[in-house]
Amino acid sequence: MSGPLPAGWAAANLGDLAHIYSGGTPSRSVPAYWGGPIPWVTTTEVDFGRISSVRQSITHAGLRASAAKVAPAGSLLIAMYGQGKTRGKVAILDMPAATNQACAVVEVGSSVAAEYLFHFLAFQYEKIRGLSNSGGQENLSGAIVKSIRINFPTEIREQQRIAEALNGVDHLIATLRKLVAKKMSIHEGMRHALLTGAVRLPGHTEPWSQRRLGDHVEYLKTVALSRAQLDATSPLRYLHYGDIHGLRTIELDAATKQMPRVSKLLAGSASTLQVGDLVFADASEDPAGVGKSVEISSVPIEGLVPGLHTIAARFDKRYFANGFKAYLQFNPAFRAALLRLAAGTKVLATTRSYISSISLALPCVEEQRAIASILRDADNEIEHLQERLVKTTAVKQAMMQELLSGQTRLPVEDCVA
């Protein structure tokens, strides 16, 4: 954070505000060094939160035989190096623990509150990561960590108020994440039960029928164009396989969604999609994406065409209800069949012949509509929670920008020192 500091604020290097040191790793070849009473932290556990439990521990002999030191509870940890985007992450120790050499331990002094410092460092994450690239340096070092510039209110009570406000929104974010995960787990179980017939909805007792998909489908003509051939102004919308993989939803409201566009000349004789059409991405680099598809729930007046690496399928509405087709990708038998057929290919493929060859036990159209309605309501609930989580996270970012720069000040009169 650059620019003049507000009244009552100061700036200092982290090394002037805290005692900073790194840890060590006892020899892995000596069993007596491992599994003892001392928690041992690695950078994989440093992830913008509190560390109250760890996966590994060492013995007192391991501590003495290595450079590891026991950091007191309340210390901050900064990841100095590690895989991916580990370096620069920060966490707070909730208990005394030793660390490996990739962690910088920050024992905070009396002039700054540890909780405030945690939030400040977390907000400066990308800037701190950038320090590791200076002079070709790939990782952070003790010297770099000590040089991190910290802006802070000189009044400890103001630091505490800022930390309390940010801790509150962190708690809300954590609660929302847990709720989303719980709802998704419940929804997954309900979806499996309804799509396999393990649970039947009240009023639906008609036996399910075995149907070969190829007997009830018409495949539509697609047009393979690169991203460079698309634009933002042509009338036709264009559905690219990458956009299918990127969608969080399983239905596509193409009439309102911002989408790539294509000229009618380039689209040529490609089929125009209709409500109820199911469009598959025909390839995936991982099993989770096999069979990924979207059902078209609305189309723009100008039209929508299926594009590169897609399979557009129009199923017979006498046997497949609109809304239900979007959930075929979650049918265990359907997924298992596609994965089995795609096995051995470099990129996991979905083809027309694969889809056509699959036979599924399916309910009548009326029961399909009822199942789709139940599952859609659950999907909508999860989507609303996810939207709330995104908005709350954005609110936190705005709060950090305001509070950690002193642009917005909090009253401190009622704060206990």
ZAMARGU-4260 file (C-alpha; in steps of 0.2 Angstrom, whole numbers, plus 5000, padded with zeros to 4 digits):
<rodrens>
0) 5000/5000/5000 | 5008/5016/4994 | 5004/5034/4997 | 5004/5045/5013 | 4998/5037/5029
5) 4983/5043/5039 | 4985/5052/5055 | 4989/5040/5069 | 4997/5027/5057 | 5015/5021/5055
10) 5025/5010/5044 | 5039/4998/5048 | 5048/4983/5041 | 5041/4966/5047 | 5058/4962/5054
15) 5057/4977/5066 | 5040/4972/5072 | 5043/4954/5075 | 5055/4940/5079 | 5057/4930/5063
20) 5065/4913/5060 | 5062/4897/5051 | 5061/4879/5056 | 5068/4862/5051 | 5065/4844/5047
25) 5071/4829/5057 | 5079/4815/5047 | 5065/4804/5039 | 5076/4789/5041 | 5075/4789/5060
30) 5058/4783/5066 | 5062/4789/5083 | 5061/4807/5077 | 5043/4805/5071 | 5025/4803/5079
35) 5029/4812/5095 | 5020/4825/5105 | 5026/4840/5096 | 5014/4846/5081 | 5025/4849/5065
40) 5018/4861/5052 | 5022/4862/5033 | 5018/4874/5020 | 5003/4864/5014 | 4994/4868/5030
45) 4997/4887/5029 | 4982/4893/5019 | 4975/4910/5026 | 4967/4902/5041 | 4970/4896/5059
50) 4980/4880/5062 | 4973/4870/5076 | 4977/4853/5071 | 4991/4845/5060 | 4994/4829/5050
55) 5012/4826/5057 | 5021/4827/5073 | 5039/4825/5080 | 5047/4819/5096 | 5058/4829/5107
60) 5073/4819/5100 | 5068/4825/5083 | 5067/4843/5089 | 5085/4842/5096 | 5092/4833/5081
65) 5085/4846/5068 | 5084/4865/5066 | 5066/4864/5071 | 5060/4876/5084 | 5044/4876/5094
70) 5034/4892/5090 | 5022/4899/5103 | 5003/4899/5100 | 4998/4916/5092 | 5013/4916/5080
75) 5011/4919/5062 | 5017/4907/5049 | 5022/4913/5031 | 5025/4900/5018 | 5042/4904/5010
80) 5042/4891/4996 | 5032/4876/4990 | 5022/4869/4976 | 5010/4880/4966 | 5005/4896/4974
85) 5010/4891/4992 | 5023/4904/4995 | 5017/4920/5002 | 5002/4912/5011 | 5000/4916/5030
90) 4991/4907/5044 | 4990/4909/5063 | 4995/4895/5075 | 4982/4891/5088 | 4994/4880/5098
95) 5013/4878/5100 | 5021/4869/5086 | 5037/4866/5076 | 5038/4870/5058 | 5048/4864/5043
100) 5061/4875/5035 | 5049/4882/5022 | 5039/4891/5035 | 5044/4908/5042 | 5038/4910/5060
105) 5033/4927/5065 | 5033/4930/5083 | 5024/4947/5085 | 5030/4960/5096 | 5021/4972/5107
110) 5018/4986/5095 | 5006/4976/5083 | 4992/4964/5086 | 4995/4947/5078 | 4977/4946/5072
115) 4979/4963/5063 | 4996/4958/5056 | 4988/4942/5049 | 4975/4951/5039 | 4987/4964/5033
120) 4999/4950/5026 | 4984/4940/5019 | 4978/4956/5010 | 4996/4959/5003 | 4998/4941/4997
125) 5000/4944/4979 | 5013/4958/4982 | 5022/4947/4994 | 5023/4934/4981 | 5030/4947/4969
130) 5044/4950/4980 | 5050/4932/4978 | 5053/4935/4959 | 5065/4950/4962 | 5082/4946/4955
135) 5077/4929/4948 | 5073/4923/4966 | 5060/4909/4965 | 5056/4908/4983 | 5055/4920/4998
140) 5069/4921/5010 | 5071/4926/5028 | 5078/4943/5022 | 5063/4946/5010 | 5051/4942/5024
145) 5059/4954/5036 | 5058/4967/5023 | 5040/4966/5020 | 5033/4984/5023 | 5019/4985/5036
150) 5006/4999/5038 | 4997/4999/5055 | 4988/5011/5067 | 4999/5015/5081 | 4984/5012/5093
155) 4983/4994/5097 | 4964/4996/5101 | 4961/5001/5083 | 4971/4986/5076 | 4960/4975/5087
160) 4944/4983/5081 | 4950/4981/5063 | 4954/4962/5066 | 4938/4959/5075 | 4928/4966/5060
165) 4938/4956/5047 | 4937/4940/5059 | 4918/4942/5059 | 4916/4942/5040 | 4929/4927/5039
170) 4917/4918/5051 | 4902/4921/5040 | 4912/4915/5024 | 4918/4900/5033 | 4900/4896/5039
175) 4893/4899/5021 | 4907/4887/5014 | 4902/4873/5026 | 4883/4876/5022 | 4887/4875/5003
180) 4897/4859/5006 | 4883/4851/5017 | 4870/4856/5004 | 4880/4849/4990 | 4883/4832/4999
185) 4864/4831/5003 | 4860/4835/4985 | 4872/4822/4978 | 4864/4809/4988 | 4846/4814/4983
190) 4851/4815/4965 | 4858/4798/4965 | 4843/4791/4974 | 4830/4799/4962 | 4840/4796/4946
195) 4842/4777/4949 | 4824/4774/4956 | 4831/4769/4973 | 4818/4782/4980 | 4802/4785/4971
200) 4792/4801/4972 | 4774/4800/4980 | 4761/4796/4967 | 4773/4788/4954 | 4772/4769/4954
205) 4774/4765/4935 | 4788/4753/4932 | 4804/4761/4923 | 4808/4756/4905 | 4824/4752/4898
210) 4828/4763/4883 | 4843/4763/4871 | 4847/4782/4869 | 4851/4780/4851 | 4833/4774/4847
215) 4826/4791/4853 | 4839/4805/4847 | 4843/4815/4832 | 4860/4823/4832 | 4862/4841/4825
220) 4875/4848/4814 | 4888/4858/4823 | 4901/4870/4816 | 4919/4870/4822 | 4927/4887/4824
225) 4941/4894/4834 | 4939/4908/4847 | 4948/4919/4834 | 4934/4917/4822 | 4921/4923/4835
230) 4916/4940/4840 | 4905/4950/4851 | 4893/4959/4839 | 4887/4946/4826 | 4869/4940/4828
235) 4871/4922/4831 | 4876/4915/4848 | 4889/4901/4848 | 4891/4887/4860 | 4909/4882/4862
240) 4914/4866/4872 | 4925/4876/4883 | 4910/4886/4888 | 4901/4870/4893 | 4915/4865/4904
245) 4916/4882/4912 | 4897/4883/4916 | 4892/4880/4934 | 4874/4877/4929 | 4867/4862/4919
250) 4854/4873/4910 | 4859/4887/4898 | 4848/4902/4897 | 4855/4907/4880 | 4843/4921/4878
255) 4850/4932/4892 | 4868/4925/4895 | 4883/4934/4887 | 4890/4922/4874 | 4902/4922/4860
260) 4894/4926/4843 | 4897/4921/4825 | 4892/4928/4808 | 4879/4918/4798 | 4892/4916/4785
265) 4904/4907/4796 | 4890/4897/4804 | 4885/4890/4787 | 4873/4876/4788 | 4875/4873/4807
270) 4859/4868/4816 | 4850/4881/4826 | 4847/4875/4844 | 4830/4874/4852 | 4824/4873/4870
275) 4826/4856/4877 | 4841/4852/4866 | 4856/4844/4875 | 4873/4849/4871 | 4888/4838/4876
280) 4907/4843/4877 | 4914/4829/4867 | 4931/4828/4876 | 4938/4830/4894 | 4955/4830/4901
285) 4949/4822/4917 | 4935/4810/4922 | 4924/4823/4931 | 4921/4831/4914 | 4916/4816/4904
290) 4898/4818/4899 | 4898/4836/4904 | 4883/4844/4895 | 4870/4858/4896 | 4852/4858/4892
295) 4845/4873/4882 | 4832/4882/4893 | 4830/4897/4882 | 4836/4904/4865 | 4838/4921/4858
300) 4828/4927/4843 | 4844/4928/4833 | 4848/4910/4836 | 4861/4899/4844 | 4872/4886/4835
305) 4882/4872/4843 | 4901/4874/4840 | 4918/4867/4842 | 4920/4850/4850 | 4901/4848/4854
310) 4888/4835/4852 | 4871/4842/4850 | 4857/4830/4854 | 4838/4832/4851 | 4829/4818/4861
315) 4811/4813/4858 | 4800/4822/4869 | 4788/4808/4871 | 4801/4799/4881 | 4813/4813/4888
320) 4806/4828/4897 | 4813/4845/4896 | 4823/4849/4911 | 4826/4830/4915 | 4839/4828/4901
325) 4851/4840/4910 | 4853/4827/4924 | 4857/4812/4912 | 4876/4817/4915 | 4873/4813/4934
330) 4865/4796/4930 | 4877/4783/4937 | 4874/4771/4923 | 4876/4784/4910 | 4893/4790/4917
335) 4900/4773/4920 | 4896/4768/4902 | 4904/4784/4895 | 4920/4782/4906 | 4921/4763/4901
340) 4920/4768/4882 | 4932/4782/4884 | 4945/4772/4894 | 4962/4771/4885 | 4960/4787/4875
345) 4973/4801/4878 | 4959/4814/4880 | 4943/4806/4887 | 4931/4806/4873 | 4912/4807/4872
350) 4905/4802/4854 | 4889/4801/4846 | 4891/4782/4845 | 4895/4781/4863 | 4880/4790/4868
355) 4868/4781/4856 | 4874/4764/4862 | 4870/4767/4881 | 4854/4759/4888 | 4846/4767/4903
360) 4831/4763/4915 | 4821/4778/4914 | 4804/4784/4922 | 4789/4790/4912 | 4789/4808/4906
365) 4778/4814/4920 | 4790/4806/4934 | 4805/4814/4925 | 4796/4831/4926 | 4793/4828/4945
370) 4811/4823/4948 | 4818/4837/4938 | 4808/4850/4948 | 4814/4843/4964 | 4832/4843/4959
375) 4831/4860/4951 | 4824/4867/4967 | 4840/4860/4976 | 4851/4867/4963 | 4844/4884/4964
380) 4846/4884/4983 | 4864/4879/4981 | 4867/4892/4968 | 4859/4906/4979 | 4871/4901/4993
385) 4886/4901/4981 | 4881/4919/4975 | 4880/4924/4993 | 4897/4917/4996 | 4904/4926/4981
390) 4896/4943/4987 | 4902/4941/5005 | 4920/4937/4999 | 4919/4953/4988 | 4913/4963/5003
395) 4928/4956/5013 | 4940/4962/5000 | 4932/4979/5000 | 4933/4980/5019 | 4951/4975/5019
400) 4955/4989/5006 | 4946/5002/5017 | 4952/4996/5035 | 4970/4991/5031 | 4974/5007/5023
405) 4966/5018/5035 | 4953/5025/5023 | 4939/5020/5035 | 4943/5022/5053 | 4934/5012/5067
410) 4929/5019/5084 | 4939/5012/5098 | 4931/5020/5114 | 4922/5004/5118 | 4936/4992/5114
415) 4945/4984/5129 | 4964/4986/5129
</rodrens>
